[in-house]
Amino acid sequence: MSYTSLAYRLPRWLRHHVLHFETEIAGAVTAFAASLPAHARLLDAGAGEGQYRHHFTQLRYCGIDLAVGDAAWDYTRLDALADLTALPFRDATFAAALHIVTLEHLPEPARALAELARTLAPGATLLIAAPHEWEVHQAPHDYFRYTRYGLAYLLEQSGFEIREMRACGGYFRLLARRLLNGLQFFTGGSRWLLFPLAALLLVPPALLLPLLDGLDRERNFTLGYICTARRR
């Protein structure tokens, strides 16, 4: 069982404290949905199980994925099954797009972003989230991690202009996350016997460390980035 699975069982307020990146993404998606006009066409590129679909009930939502990331996921709610480097849509089809923690899973990210740009109308907005310091996940389809500069370069080369990019937490939130990640090594079989001791050692400092995060103003140590870009 992963740390994230355990964390989702916590009370809501505490879950928001320890799952900072996920919470920031959820808030960004909510705000993004509210900023779009009703009935606009929106592409969720890398939709997975469609976990963000409910935010866009007033829009013409289209979720697309290659459906190879996680064998345990339910991909039946997808609107289309396709490679993001070869989207089955005409030019300028969508008024906005969502691309959430998917870019790291694409072996050709520049091609995928160029395809997104092609299918977006001029002036359309893209909300993208990408990890910077993150564990390997959905192996073997996990290829890259991004600095703010690498992400900006890829977007600009693909026809986007950056409107806003922000780091999701700094060094102390990252350190807290890594401490809590350690709980996964004490689950399963006889290892559960050591779980209470591991929790006693790891959880208290992990809950306190985020309170110091304001000390890291440069945010060079971060879990990831959330970026809003505009199709040129």
C-alpha positions in Angstrom: 0.0 0.0 0.0 1.4 3.4 -1.0 1.7 6.5 1.2 -0.8 8.3 -0.9 -3.4 5.5 -0.4 -2.9 5.7 3.3 -3.1 9.5 3.3 -6.5 9.5 1.5 -7.9 7.8 4.5 -7.0 10.7 6.8 -9.5 13.4 7.8 -10.1 16.0 5.1 -8.2 18.8 6.8 -5.2 16.6 7.5 -5.3 15.1 4.0 -5.0 18.6 2.6 -2.0 19.3 4.8 0.0 16.2 3.7 -1.1 15.9 0.1 -0.1 19.4 -0.8 0.6 18.9 -4.5 -2.7 17.1 -5.0 -4.6 19.7 -3.1 -3.0 22.5 -5.1 -3.9 20.8 -8.4 -7.5 20.3 -7.3 -7.8 23.9 -6.5 -6.3 25.0 -9.8 -8.7 22.8 -11.7 -11.7 24.2 -9.9 -10.6 27.8 -10.6 -9.8 26.9 -14.2 -13.3 25.4 -14.7 -14.9 28.5 -13.2 -13.0 30.8 -15.6 -14.3 29.1 -18.8 -17.5 30.1 -20.5 -20.4 27.6 -20.5 -20.6 25.0 -23.3 -17.0 25.6 -24.4 -15.1 22.6 -25.7 -12.5 21.3 -23.2 -10.0 18.6 -23.8 -8.7 16.6 -20.9 -5.5 15.2 -22.4 -4.3 12.3 -20.3 -7.6 12.0 -18.4 -6.9 8.6 -16.8 -10.1 7.6 -15.0 -11.7 11.0 -15.6 -11.3 12.2 -12.0 -11.7 15.9 -13.1 -14.8 15.4 -15.3 -17.2 16.6 -12.6 -15.6 20.0 -12.6 -16.7 20.6 -16.2 -20.4 19.7 -16.2 -21.3 23.0 -17.8 -18.7 22.5 -20.6 -18.4 20.1 -23.5 -15.8 17.9 -21.9 -13.7 15.4 -23.8 -11.4 13.0 -21.9 -8.7 11.2 -23.9 -6.0 8.8 -22.8 -3.9 5.9 -24.1 -5.1 3.8 -21.1 -1.7 2.2 -20.5 -0.7 3.9 -17.2 -2.3 1.7 -14.6 -3.8 -1.7 -15.1 -6.0 -1.3 -12.1 -7.6 1.9 -13.4 -11.1 2.0 -15.0 -10.7 3.7 -18.3 -14.3 3.1 -19.5 -15.4 6.7 -19.0 -13.0 8.0 -21.6 -14.5 9.8 -24.6 -11.6 8.7 -26.9 -8.7 6.3 -26.7 -5.6 7.7 -28.5 -1.9 8.6 -28.4 -1.5 12.2 -27.3 1.1 12.7 -30.0 -1.5 12.0 -32.7 -4.8 13.4 -31.5 -7.9 12.5 -33.6 -9.2 16.1 -33.7 -9.2 18.9 -36.3 -7.2 22.0 -35.8 -8.6 24.6 -33.3 -11.3 22.2 -32.0 -11.1 23.2 -28.3 -11.3 26.4 -26.3 -9.3 25.0 -23.4 -7.3 22.0 -22.3 -6.3 20.2 -19.2 -3.0 18.2 -18.9 -2.5 17.1 -15.3 0.5 15.0 -14.2 0.7 13.3 -17.6 3.7 15.0 -19.3 6.2 12.8 -17.4 4.5 9.7 -18.8 5.1 10.7 -22.5 8.3 9.6 -24.2 7.8 12.4 -26.7 6.5 15.3 -24.6 7.3 18.0 -27.2 5.3 16.2 -29.9 2.3 15.9 -27.5 2.4 19.6 -26.5 2.6 20.5 -30.2 -0.5 18.4 -30.8 -2.3 20.1 -28.0 -1.5 23.4 -29.5 -2.7 22.3 -32.9 -6.1 21.3 -31.5 -6.6 24.4 -29.4 -8.0 27.6 -30.9 -5.7 30.7 -30.9 -5.9 32.3 -27.5 -7.2 29.1 -25.9 -5.9 28.3 -22.4 -4.0 25.2 -21.1 -3.7 24.2 -17.5 -0.8 21.9 -16.9 0.7 20.3 -13.8 4.1 18.5 -14.0 6.2 16.9 -11.2 9.7 18.0 -10.4 10.7 15.8 -7.4 8.5 12.7 -7.5 9.0 9.0 -7.1 8.7 6.6 -10.1 5.1 5.8 -10.7 3.0 4.0 -13.4 6.2 2.1 -14.4 7.5 1.5 -17.0 5.6 4.5 -18.5 7.5 7.1 -16.5 10.2 9.0 -18.3 10.8 12.6 -17.2 10.8 15.2 -14.4 10.7 18.9 -15.1 12.3 22.1 -13.8 10.3 25.4 -14.3 12.8 26.2 -17.1 12.4 22.9 -18.9 8.6 23.1 -18.7 8.6 26.7 -20.0 10.9 25.8 -22.8 8.7 22.9 -24.0 5.5 25.0 -23.9 7.0 28.0 -25.7 8.6 25.8 -28.4 5.1 24.2 -28.9 3.3 27.5 -29.5 2.2 28.5 -26.0 3.0 31.6 -23.9 3.3 31.3 -20.2 0.7 33.2 -18.2 1.5 31.8 -14.7 3.8 29.2 -13.3 4.1 28.4 -9.6 5.9 25.8 -7.6 3.7 23.6 -5.3 5.6 23.9 -2.0 9.3 24.2 -1.2 12.0 22.3 0.6 10.2 21.6 3.8 7.0 20.4 2.2 9.2 18.2 0.0 11.0 16.8 3.0 7.8 16.1 4.8 6.5 14.2 1.8 9.6 12.1 1.6 9.3 11.2 5.3 5.7 10.1 4.8 6.7 8.2 1.7 8.8 6.0 4.1 5.6 4.5 5.6 5.1 2.4 2.5 8.1 0.3 3.5 6.3 -0.9 6.6 3.2 -2.2 5.0 2.4 -5.8 4.0 2.9 -9.1 5.8 5.0 -9.0 9.0 6.2 -5.5 8.2 2.9 -4.2 9.6 4.3 -5.0 13.0 6.9 -2.2 12.6 4.4 0.2 11.2 3.4 1.8 14.5 7.0 2.5 15.4 7.7 3.9 11.9 4.6 6.1 12.1 5.8 7.4 15.5 9.2 8.4 14.1 8.1 9.7 10.7 4.7 11.3 11.1 5.2 14.0 13.8 8.1 15.7 12.0 6.3 15.4 8.6 3.3 17.3 10.1 5.5 20.0 11.5 7.9 20.6 8.6 5.4 22.3 6.3 5.0 25.0 8.8 8.6 26.1 7.9 8.0 26.1 4.2 7.9 29.9 4.0 11.6 29.9 4.6 12.2 28.5 1.1 11.4 31.5 -1.0 13.1 30.4 -4.2 11.2 27.1 -4.3 14.0 25.2 -6.1 13.1 22.2 -4.0 9.5 21.5 -5.0 7.2 18.6 -5.7 6.1 20.1 -9.0 4.7 23.0 -10.9 1.2 24.2 -12.0 1.2 26.3 -15.1 -1.4 28.2 -17.1 -0.4 28.9 -20.7 -2.1 30.5 -23.7 -2.1 29.3 -27.3 -0.4 31.9 -29.4 
